[in-house]
Amino acid sequence: MLYSRLYGTPLRGSLRSFEELTRMRRQMDRIMDAFAGRPGLETGAGVFPATNLTEDDSFFYLRAELPGVKAEDLDIQATGRNLTIAGLRKLDVENASARYHRREREGGRFSRAFALPREIDPDRIEAKVLNGILTLKVPKAESAKPRRITIES
């Protein structure tokens, strides 16, 4: 009653809308579980690897979370304005006969491609892995760097 006086709409109707959305989400979850052939399992890994891509005047910096991935299992390719990180994430078999209740850790091959806003110099890219974080320092091509133009008077 107080809610409808303040906001001009009954609260009960608003709650029904959320209940309907929740019901529809559950129904979609059941359909997707059946489609994937994995009833009851939830995946939460999302896009792998999770990355941040930043830049300053001279470089792009790409940081990717790659826990458990060794440097020798990574393949980094760069051309023009494109950067690709591919690799293999190996997971130990926990127990072959175990029944999962939740599975978020996935293993296998992965690949992420990034279209950068400017040309890069692929010959000068620096890459390192430390504590499960891959860091790429990607120099911008000289032609892509801003230049100050002198105006004659």
C-alpha positions in Angstrom: 0.0 0.0 0.0 2.7 2.4 1.0 4.7 1.5 -2.2 1.7 2.2 -4.5 1.2 5.6 -2.7 4.8 6.6 -3.3 5.3 5.2 -6.8 1.8 5.1 -8.2 1.9 1.3 -9.0 1.1 -1.7 -6.9 4.1 -3.7 -5.7 2.3 -7.0 -6.3 2.2 -6.5 -10.1 6.0 -5.8 -10.1 6.8 -9.0 -8.2 4.7 -11.0 -10.6 6.9 -9.7 -13.5 10.1 -10.9 -11.7 8.5 -14.2 -10.9 7.6 -14.7 -14.6 11.2 -13.8 -15.6 12.6 -16.3 -13.1 10.3 -19.0 -14.3 11.3 -18.3 -17.9 15.0 -18.4 -17.0 14.6 -21.8 -15.2 12.8 -23.2 -18.3 15.6 -22.0 -20.6 18.2 -23.5 -18.2 16.4 -26.9 -18.5 16.3 -26.6 -22.3 20.0 -25.7 -22.5 21.0 -28.6 -20.1 19.1 -31.0 -22.2 20.6 -29.6 -25.4 24.1 -29.8 -24.0 23.5 -33.4 -22.8 24.7 -32.4 -19.3 21.7 -32.3 -17.0 22.3 -30.7 -13.7 25.8 -29.4 -14.5 26.5 -25.7 -14.5 29.4 -24.1 -16.3 30.8 -20.9 -15.0 34.1 -20.6 -16.8 32.9 -18.1 -19.3 35.4 -16.7 -21.8 38.8 -18.2 -21.3 41.2 -16.6 -20.8 39.8 -13.5 -19.1 41.8 -10.5 -20.4 42.3 -6.8 -19.9 43.6 -4.8 -22.9 44.9 -1.3 -22.2 47.0 1.2 -24.1 49.2 4.3 -23.7 50.8 6.5 -26.4 53.4 3.8 -27.3 52.1 0.4 -26.3 49.1 -1.9 -25.9 49.2 -4.0 -22.8 47.3 -7.3 -22.8 47.0 -9.3 -19.5 45.4 -12.7 -19.6 44.6 -15.0 -16.6 46.0 -18.4 -17.4 46.3 -20.4 -14.2 48.1 -23.6 -14.6 49.1 -22.9 -18.3 52.8 -23.2 -19.0 54.6 -20.9 -21.3 55.6 -23.8 -23.6 51.8 -24.5 -24.1 51.1 -21.1 -25.5 51.2 -19.8 -29.0 51.1 -16.1 -29.6 50.6 -14.7 -33.1 50.7 -11.1 -34.2 50.2 -9.4 -37.6 49.0 -5.9 -38.6 46.3 -5.0 -36.1 45.6 -8.6 -34.9 46.8 -10.5 -31.9 46.0 -14.1 -31.1 46.6 -16.1 -28.0 46.1 -19.9 -28.3 47.2 -22.7 -26.1 46.5 -25.8 -24.2 45.2 -25.9 -20.6 46.0 -29.3 -19.1 44.1 -30.5 -16.1 44.9 -33.6 -14.0 42.1 -36.2 -14.0 40.7 -35.8 -10.6 38.8 -39.1 -10.5 37.5 -40.8 -13.6 34.5 -42.3 -11.9 33.5 -39.2 -10.0 30.1 -37.6 -10.6 30.3 -33.9 -10.8 27.9 -31.6 -9.0 29.5 -28.5 -10.4 32.2 -28.2 -13.0 33.8 -24.8 -13.7 37.4 -25.8 -14.4 37.8 -26.7 -18.0 40.8 -28.0 -19.8 41.6 -28.3 -23.5 42.6 -26.0 -26.3 41.6 -22.4 -26.3 42.1 -19.4 -28.6 41.3 -15.7 -28.2 41.7 -13.2 -31.1 42.0 -9.4 -30.6 41.5 -6.8 -33.3 43.5 -3.8 -32.1 42.6 -0.2 -33.0 46.0 0.5 -34.5 48.9 -1.2 -36.3 51.4 -2.9 -34.1 55.1 -3.8 -34.5 55.0 -7.7 -34.0 58.8 -8.0 -34.0 59.1 -6.1 -30.7 56.4 -7.7 -28.6 57.5 -8.7 -25.1 55.7 -11.6 -23.4 56.0 -13.1 -19.9 54.0 -15.4 -17.6 54.2 -14.7 -13.9 51.8 -16.2 -11.2 49.4 -17.4 -13.9 49.1 -14.0 -15.6 50.3 -13.6 -19.2 51.5 -10.1 -19.9 52.1 -8.8 -23.4 53.7 -5.5 -24.1 52.8 -4.7 -27.7 54.5 -1.7 -29.3 52.4 0.4 -31.7 53.8 0.7 -35.2 55.7 4.0 -35.8 53.1 4.9 -38.4 50.3 4.5 -35.8 51.8 6.8 -33.2 50.5 10.4 -33.1 52.8 13.0 -34.4 52.9 16.7 -33.7 52.6 18.8 -36.9 54.4 22.1 -37.0 52.4 24.9 -38.6 54.3 27.4 -40.6 53.3 31.0 -40.1 
